[in-house]
Amino acid sequence: MAGTFELFIDAEASFRFQLTAPDGTVMAVSRPFPSKAAAVEGIAAVREYAGMGHVKELPAAPAERPFGARSHTAVRPLSRRMPLQCQGMAG
């Protein structure tokens, strides 16, 4: 069974999405996006990259977070998130 992409607005009023497994486990949370349309494009990119993605094992954890990445502390707890009603994921 496939996972679900959930689109939401975080505590800083940015759009994000998370990939949730069928059992409800959050597998990944996106970076913040400035608009709903940009977040939908991010979902499309993840779908494409994940299907073609290779597994790369790193010898140790990366020393620094990627440029522009924020900690997950800016994301509301799941119970306080405001899900968006997305009909066909159109912007």
C-alpha positions as CSV (number, residue, x, y, z in Angstrom):
1,M,0.0,0.0,0.0
2,A,1.3,3.5,-0.9
3,G,2.0,6.3,1.6
4,T,0.2,9.6,1.7
5,F,1.5,13.1,1.1
6,E,-0.1,15.5,3.6
7,L,0.1,19.2,2.8
8,F,-0.1,21.6,5.7
9,I,0.8,25.1,7.0
10,D,3.5,25.2,9.7
11,A,3.8,27.5,12.7
12,E,5.6,30.1,10.6
13,A,2.8,30.2,8.0
14,S,4.9,28.3,5.4
15,F,3.6,25.4,3.3
16,R,5.1,22.0,4.0
17,F,4.2,18.4,3.3
18,Q,4.9,15.1,5.0
19,L,5.0,11.6,3.7
20,T,3.0,9.3,5.9
21,A,3.2,5.5,5.8
22,P,-0.1,3.5,5.8
23,D,0.2,2.9,9.5
24,G,0.4,6.6,10.2
25,T,4.2,6.9,10.7
26,V,5.6,10.1,9.4
27,M,8.5,9.1,7.1
28,A,9.6,12.5,5.9
29,V,8.9,16.2,6.4
30,S,9.6,18.7,3.7
31,R,11.4,22.0,3.8
32,P,9.2,25.1,4.0
33,F,7.7,26.4,0.7
34,P,6.4,30.0,0.1
35,S,3.2,28.8,-1.6
36,K,0.9,25.9,-2.0
37,A,1.8,25.6,-5.7
38,A,5.5,25.4,-4.8
39,A,4.8,22.7,-2.2
40,V,2.8,20.7,-4.8
41,E,5.8,21.0,-7.1
42,G,8.0,19.7,-4.3
43,I,5.7,16.6,-3.9
44,A,6.0,15.9,-7.6
45,A,9.8,16.2,-7.4
46,V,9.9,13.7,-4.4
47,R,7.7,11.3,-6.4
48,E,10.1,11.4,-9.3
49,Y,13.4,11.3,-7.3
50,A,12.2,8.5,-5.0
51,G,11.3,6.2,-7.8
52,M,14.8,6.7,-9.4
53,G,16.8,7.3,-6.3
54,H,19.9,5.3,-5.4
55,V,20.8,4.4,-1.8
56,K,24.1,6.1,-0.7
57,E,25.6,5.1,2.6
58,L,27.6,7.8,4.3
59,P,30.5,6.9,6.6
60,A,29.2,9.2,9.3
61,A,26.4,11.7,9.9
62,P,26.8,14.9,7.8
63,A,28.6,17.6,9.9
64,E,26.2,20.4,8.8
65,R,22.6,20.6,7.7
66,P,21.9,21.5,4.1
67,F,21.9,25.1,3.2
68,G,18.5,26.7,4.0
69,A,17.3,23.8,6.2
70,R,15.5,24.6,9.4
71,S,15.1,22.5,12.4
72,H,11.8,20.7,12.9
73,T,11.0,22.8,16.0
74,A,9.2,25.3,13.7
75,V,6.6,22.6,12.8
76,R,3.4,22.4,14.9
77,P,2.7,19.2,16.7
78,L,0.5,16.9,14.6
79,S,-2.5,17.6,16.7
80,R,-2.3,21.4,16.0
81,R,-1.6,21.3,12.3
82,M,-4.2,22.7,9.9
83,P,-4.6,20.3,7.0
84,L,-5.5,21.8,3.6
85,Q,-8.3,20.5,1.5
86,C,-6.6,19.7,-1.7
87,Q,-8.7,18.8,-4.7
88,G,-6.4,17.2,-7.2
89,M,-3.5,19.1,-5.5
90,A,-4.0,22.1,-7.8
91,G,-2.5,25.4,-6.6
